[in-house]
Structure formats: structure tokens, C-alpha cells
């Protein structure tokens, strides 16, 4: 697919990249599902997904060990049972519109 712009029109600026942090740990099947969901959403939105293994950091482990998977999008935190495709999509849309 090619993108073209009329000579008298400036191209639209690219949509901003949304940083997303997924707090996870090895062997967490719910974390794997959350990552797969984020990858699906990344096909529609420009996401920069950073996985953080909480086992590598005692402070993060103490904070999240019983709550993972946890998704951080700027100041918003999503975790079970509120971590769903709908809640992620709504949060990402809010973040994207806030940054336009």
C-alpha cells in the first residue's frame, strides 16, 4: 500500500508511540496471554511494549508478585480482573487522544 499526499497538503503527523510496560515473570500463563493481547493491539496502534520480569527486582517482586500480569500505561495501571482487551483498548485510546 502506498501513501500519497496532495502537493498542497502537509502530511498528517504520525500517531504517537504509546509506551506500555508489562510486569511479568517466568512461567506465568496469564502474563503470556496479556503479552499476546498487547501484540494484537500493537497491530492497530503504535505501541512500545517493555516486559519487566519482577523476579529480577526485589521491590517490583514485593509490589506485584500476587497481582501479575500488570500493565502500566503512563499513570494508569491495569491488572486482573480489570485487565481485558476492552479495558486495554479504552486506556490506549485515551492515551493516544491525549497525546495528539
C-alpha positions as CSV (number, residue, x, y, z in Angstrom):
1,X,0.0,0.0,0.0
2,X,1.3,3.4,-0.9
3,X,0.6,6.6,0.9
4,X,0.2,9.8,-1.1
5,X,-0.3,13.4,-0.2
6,X,-1.8,16.2,-2.3
7,X,1.1,18.7,-3.0
8,X,-0.8,21.5,-1.3
9,X,-1.4,19.5,1.9
10,X,1.1,18.7,4.6
11,X,1.1,15.0,5.6
12,X,-0.6,14.2,8.9
13,X,1.9,13.7,11.7
14,X,2.3,10.1,12.7
15,X,0.4,8.9,15.7
16,X,2.5,8.9,18.8
17,X,4.1,5.8,20.1
18,X,2.5,4.7,23.4
19,X,4.9,3.2,25.9
20,X,3.4,0.1,27.6
21,X,5.1,-1.8,30.5
22,X,4.1,-5.3,31.2
23,X,5.2,-6.6,34.6
24,X,5.6,-10.4,34.3
25,X,7.6,-13.4,35.5
26,X,8.7,-16.7,34.0
27,X,6.0,-19.4,33.8
28,X,3.1,-17.0,34.2
29,X,0.5,-18.2,31.6
30,X,-1.7,-15.1,32.3
31,X,1.3,-12.9,31.5
32,X,1.8,-14.7,28.2
33,X,-1.9,-14.1,27.4
34,X,-1.5,-10.4,28.3
35,X,1.6,-10.2,26.1
36,X,-0.3,-11.8,23.2
37,X,-3.1,-9.4,23.6
38,X,-0.7,-6.4,23.6
39,X,0.9,-7.7,20.4
40,X,-2.5,-7.9,18.8
41,X,-3.3,-4.4,19.8
42,X,0.1,-3.3,18.5
43,X,-1.0,-4.2,15.0
44,X,-3.6,-1.4,15.3
45,X,-1.8,1.1,17.5
46,X,1.8,2.2,17.7
47,X,2.9,0.6,21.0
48,X,6.4,0.2,22.5
49,X,6.0,-2.8,24.8
50,X,8.5,-3.3,27.5
51,X,8.4,-6.6,29.5
52,X,9.7,-6.3,33.1
53,X,10.5,-9.5,34.9
54,X,9.6,-8.8,38.6
55,X,11.8,-11.6,39.8
56,X,14.9,-9.6,38.8
57,X,13.9,-6.7,41.2
58,X,13.0,-7.3,44.8
59,X,11.0,-4.1,45.0
60,X,8.9,-5.0,42.0
61,X,8.6,-8.5,43.2
62,X,7.2,-7.4,46.6
63,X,4.8,-5.0,44.9
64,X,3.5,-7.2,42.1
65,X,4.1,-10.9,42.9
66,X,0.4,-11.6,43.6
67,X,-1.0,-9.2,41.0
68,X,0.7,-10.1,37.7
69,X,0.1,-9.6,34.9
70,X,0.1,-5.8,35.5
71,X,0.1,-3.4,32.6
72,X,1.3,0.2,33.1
73,X,0.4,2.9,30.6
74,X,1.8,6.1,31.9
75,X,-0.1,6.8,35.1
76,X,-2.7,4.1,34.6
77,X,-2.3,0.6,35.9
78,X,-4.4,-2.3,34.7
79,X,-4.4,-5.7,36.5
80,X,-6.7,-8.6,36.9
81,X,-9.7,-8.8,37.0
82,X,-9.8,-5.5,35.1
83,X,-7.2,-6.4,32.6
84,X,-9.1,-7.2,29.4
85,X,-9.0,-6.3,25.7
86,X,-11.7,-3.8,26.2
87,X,-10.0,-2.0,29.2
88,X,-6.7,-2.0,27.4
89,X,-8.1,-0.7,24.2
90,X,-10.0,2.1,26.1
91,X,-6.9,3.1,28.1
92,X,-4.7,3.1,24.9
93,X,-7.3,5.2,23.0
94,X,-7.4,7.7,25.9
95,X,-3.7,7.9,25.9
96,X,-3.4,8.3,22.2
97,X,-6.0,11.1,22.1
98,X,-4.3,12.8,25.0
99,X,-1.0,12.9,23.1
100,X,-2.4,14.1,19.7
